[in-house]
Amino acid sequence: MSPERGRPSAEATLQLLRDAARQRRSVWLGFVDTHGVRSQRVVRPVSVGGGILQGFDTSSEELDNFPLHRIMSVALVED
């Protein structure tokens, strides 16, 4: 499944990310980095709070922080 198109509401994004962290499910994450470059990653969320998503990038298994205001799209990865 590919990520949803367009920017979801902040409330919907937070709920989806919190649910994914609680259920230990990966998400497609579309975001813009500090240089304005768009990219997508598959991330396994660990926590959401303080304006930050903390999660494991599944390609490298490294824990990373993603500022919530930079997230452009999010969708659950289908099992």
N, C-alpha and C positions, 0 to 999 in steps of 0.2 A: 504494500500500500504506500502511496506517496503522500507527503504532507498536504494538509488542506491549503487551499489558495487564500491569499488575503490575510490580514491581521485579525486574529480573534479578539474578543473583548478581554480586558485585563482579568475580569472575574472568571471567565471561562478558562483562560490560560492557567491561572493559579489553581483552580479546582482540578483541572486535568493533570497538572504536574504533581499536585499533592496526592491525588489518587494513584498516579503511576508510582510515586515513591513508596506509598503505603503497600501497594500490591507488587512492588518490585518488577515493574514492567518498563520496558524501554520505549522511548518516544523519538520520532523524527523531530529535530529541532532546526528551524530555519532562523538565522540571526544575522545581525550586522556587527562586524567587529569595530574596533576603535578607529580604523582607517576607512570605514564605510564600505568594506568589502562584504558582500553577502555570501553565506555558505550554509551548508546543511550537514548535520551530524546525527548519528544515532547515539542517544545519551540515556543512561539508566539513572534517573533522579534518585538522590539520597535525601535531600532536604530542600525546602523552599521557605525562605524567610529573610527579612531585612533587605528586600529588593534583589536577592541573589538566589539563583538555582545552583545547587551544588550537585554534581553528578559525575558518573564515570563515562568518559568517551569510550564507546564499545570497541572502537578500532584500535585504541592504544591501551585501554584499561587504566588510564590515568584519571585521577580525580581532578575536576576542573570547576571553575566558577563561571556562571553565565549571568550577567546583569539582566534582570527581567525586562527592563526598558529596551533592551536590544533584541529581544525575541520577536520575530516577525510571524512565525507560524509554528504550530505544534500539532502533532497527531500521534496517536498510539501506534506502535509497531504491531502488526498482526502476528500472532503466533503461528 
